[in-house]
Amino acid sequence: PAHQVLNGLGPFAVSGGIGVLGDVDTFEFQADVGDQIDVNVKASVLTGDSHTEFDPIIGLFDPTGALVATNDDSGGGSIWAAEFSYTADADG
Protein backbone atom coordinates (compact mmCIF):
# COMPACT_ATOMS: atom_id res chain seq x y z
CA PRO A 1 0.00 0.00 0.00
CA ALA A 2 1.11 3.53 -0.75
CA HIS A 3 -0.17 6.97 0.28
CA GLN A 4 0.72 10.11 -1.63
CA VAL A 5 -0.19 13.74 -0.87
CA LEU A 6 -0.82 15.78 -4.02
CA ASN A 7 0.08 19.42 -3.31
CA GLY A 8 -0.83 22.50 -5.31
CA LEU A 9 -3.48 23.02 -7.92
CA GLY A 10 -4.55 20.17 -10.23
CA PRO A 11 -4.88 18.57 -12.56
CA PHE A 12 -2.74 15.75 -11.26
CA ALA A 13 -1.53 12.73 -13.17
CA VAL A 14 -0.12 9.87 -11.14
CA SER A 15 1.39 6.53 -12.06
CA GLY A 16 1.70 3.49 -9.91
CA GLY A 17 2.24 -0.20 -9.88
CA ILE A 18 0.52 -3.17 -8.36
CA GLY A 19 2.75 -4.78 -5.77
CA VAL A 20 0.55 -7.72 -4.77
CA LEU A 21 -3.00 -8.93 -5.32
CA GLY A 22 -5.33 -6.61 -3.40
CA ASP A 23 -2.83 -3.71 -3.38
CA VAL A 24 -4.42 -0.42 -2.28
CA ASP A 25 -2.96 3.01 -3.02
CA THR A 26 -4.37 6.28 -1.67
CA PHE A 27 -3.96 9.86 -2.86
CA GLU A 28 -4.79 12.91 -0.76
CA PHE A 29 -5.58 16.36 -2.16
CA GLN A 30 -7.36 19.59 -1.26
CA ALA A 31 -10.69 20.52 -2.88
CA ASP A 32 -13.05 23.45 -2.41
CA VAL A 33 -16.84 23.47 -2.57
CA GLY A 34 -17.86 23.37 -6.23
CA ASP A 35 -14.58 21.90 -7.53
CA GLN A 36 -15.13 19.14 -10.08
CA ILE A 37 -13.08 16.04 -9.37
CA ASP A 38 -12.56 13.72 -12.34
CA VAL A 39 -10.86 10.38 -11.74
CA ASN A 40 -9.93 7.83 -14.42
CA VAL A 41 -7.87 4.75 -13.66
CA LYS A 42 -6.80 2.24 -16.28
CA ALA A 43 -3.94 -0.05 -17.15
CA SER A 44 -1.09 1.47 -19.14
CA VAL A 45 -0.59 -1.88 -20.88
CA LEU A 46 -3.67 -3.76 -22.07
CA THR A 47 -3.33 -7.53 -22.35
CA GLY A 48 -6.79 -8.28 -23.77
CA ASP A 49 -6.97 -11.25 -21.38
CA SER A 50 -9.79 -10.90 -18.84
CA HIS A 51 -7.91 -13.17 -16.42
CA THR A 52 -4.77 -10.99 -16.25
CA GLU A 53 -6.03 -7.47 -17.09
CA PHE A 54 -5.66 -4.76 -14.41
CA ASP A 55 -9.14 -4.20 -12.87
CA PRO A 56 -9.19 -1.12 -10.62
CA ILE A 57 -11.95 -0.14 -8.22
CA ILE A 58 -11.85 3.53 -7.18
CA GLY A 59 -13.42 5.51 -4.38
CA LEU A 60 -13.48 9.11 -3.20
CA PHE A 61 -13.71 9.96 0.49
CA ASP A 62 -14.70 13.32 1.96
CA PRO A 63 -12.71 15.00 4.77
CA THR A 64 -14.70 13.04 7.40
CA GLY A 65 -13.80 9.71 5.80
CA ALA A 66 -17.24 9.07 4.28
CA LEU A 67 -17.29 7.42 0.84
CA VAL A 68 -18.91 9.90 -1.59
CA ALA A 69 -18.18 8.33 -4.99
CA THR A 70 -17.09 4.92 -6.24
CA ASN A 71 -16.77 3.08 -9.53
CA ASP A 72 -15.80 -0.26 -11.02
CA ASP A 73 -15.59 -0.99 -14.76
CA SER A 74 -17.28 2.00 -16.42
CA GLY A 75 -14.17 3.93 -17.50
CA GLY A 76 -12.85 4.56 -20.99
CA GLY A 77 -9.80 2.88 -22.47
CA SER A 78 -10.45 -0.65 -21.25
CA ILE A 79 -13.43 -2.79 -20.28
CA TRP A 80 -11.94 -2.85 -16.78
CA ALA A 81 -11.16 0.87 -16.39
CA ALA A 82 -12.90 2.88 -13.66
CA GLU A 83 -13.86 6.55 -13.68
CA PHE A 84 -16.20 9.09 -12.16
CA SER A 85 -16.84 12.83 -11.92
CA TYR A 86 -17.83 14.36 -8.61
CA THR A 87 -18.53 17.95 -7.55
CA ALA A 88 -17.18 18.68 -4.08
CA ASP A 89 -19.91 19.70 -1.66
CA ALA A 90 -17.50 20.61 1.14
CA ASP A 91 -14.05 22.13 1.53
CA GLY A 92 -11.31 19.74 2.51
C-alpha distance (Angstrom), angle and dihedral (degrees) to the residues before:
residue distance angle dihedral
P1 . . .
A2 3.78 . .
H3 3.80 133.8 .
Q4 3.79 122.3 -160.7
V5 3.81 129.3 -177.0
L6 3.81 112.8 -144.5
N7 3.81 108.7 -150.8
G8 3.78 128.5 -164.5
L9 3.76 130.5 17.5
G10 3.82 120.9 -31.7
P11 2.85 161.2 -109.0
F12 3.78 93.9 113.2
A13 3.78 127.3 -170.9
V14 3.78 117.1 -166.1
S15 3.77 133.4 -178.4
G16 3.74 127.7 -158.6
G17 3.73 145.4 161.5
I18 3.75 136.1 -128.4
G19 3.78 110.1 -114.1
V20 3.80 99.8 -177.5
L21 3.79 138.6 -10.3
G22 3.80 107.8 -69.9
D23 3.83 93.7 23.1
V24 3.82 112.5 167.8
D25 3.80 124.2 -160.1
T26 3.81 124.2 -174.4
F27 3.79 131.2 -159.8
E28 3.80 124.3 -163.7
F29 3.80 124.7 -157.4
Q30 3.80 141.3 157.0
A31 3.81 121.1 -106.8
D32 3.79 132.8 177.9
V33 3.80 128.3 -144.6
G34 3.81 108.0 -77.4
D35 3.82 96.1 21.8
Q36 3.80 112.5 136.2
I37 3.78 113.2 -131.8
D38 3.81 115.4 -159.6
V39 3.79 118.3 -173.3
N40 3.81 125.9 -176.1
V41 3.78 122.4 172.3
K42 3.79 123.7 -177.7
A43 3.76 141.0 145.5
S44 3.79 116.8 -86.0
V45 3.81 89.3 -146.5
L46 3.80 118.1 43.7
T47 3.80 116.2 -154.0
G48 3.81 98.0 -176.7
D49 3.81 88.0 -137.3
S50 3.81 112.5 117.0
H51 3.82 90.2 -154.6
T52 3.83 95.3 58.3
E53 3.83 104.2 25.5
F54 3.83 117.7 117.9
D55 3.84 107.2 -104.2
P56 3.82 111.4 -169.8
I57 3.79 126.3 -168.3
I58 3.81 113.7 -161.2
G59 3.78 134.2 -163.2
L60 3.78 137.5 -179.2
F61 3.80 121.0 -147.0
D62 3.80 126.2 -163.0
P63 3.83 122.7 -132.8
T64 3.84 90.5 -86.0
G65 3.80 92.1 55.1
A66 3.82 95.8 -106.2
L67 3.81 116.2 142.7
V68 3.84 107.2 -117.3
A69 3.82 102.4 168.9
T70 3.79 136.0 16.3
N71 3.79 138.4 169.3
D72 3.78 142.4 -178.4
D73 3.82 124.6 -174.8
S74 3.82 104.6 -12.2
G75 3.81 99.2 101.1
G76 3.78 129.1 111.2
G77 3.79 124.7 -106.9
S78 3.80 98.4 42.8
I79 3.79 137.9 26.6
W80 3.81 86.3 -115.9
A81 3.82 99.1 46.9
A82 3.81 119.5 117.3
E83 3.79 128.4 -148.8
F84 3.78 143.8 156.6
S85 3.80 142.5 169.5
Y86 3.77 120.0 -137.9
T87 3.81 132.3 178.2
A88 3.80 111.7 -141.4
D89 3.79 112.2 -119.5
A90 3.81 94.3 -172.7
D91 3.78 138.5 34.9
G92 3.76 115.8 -107.0
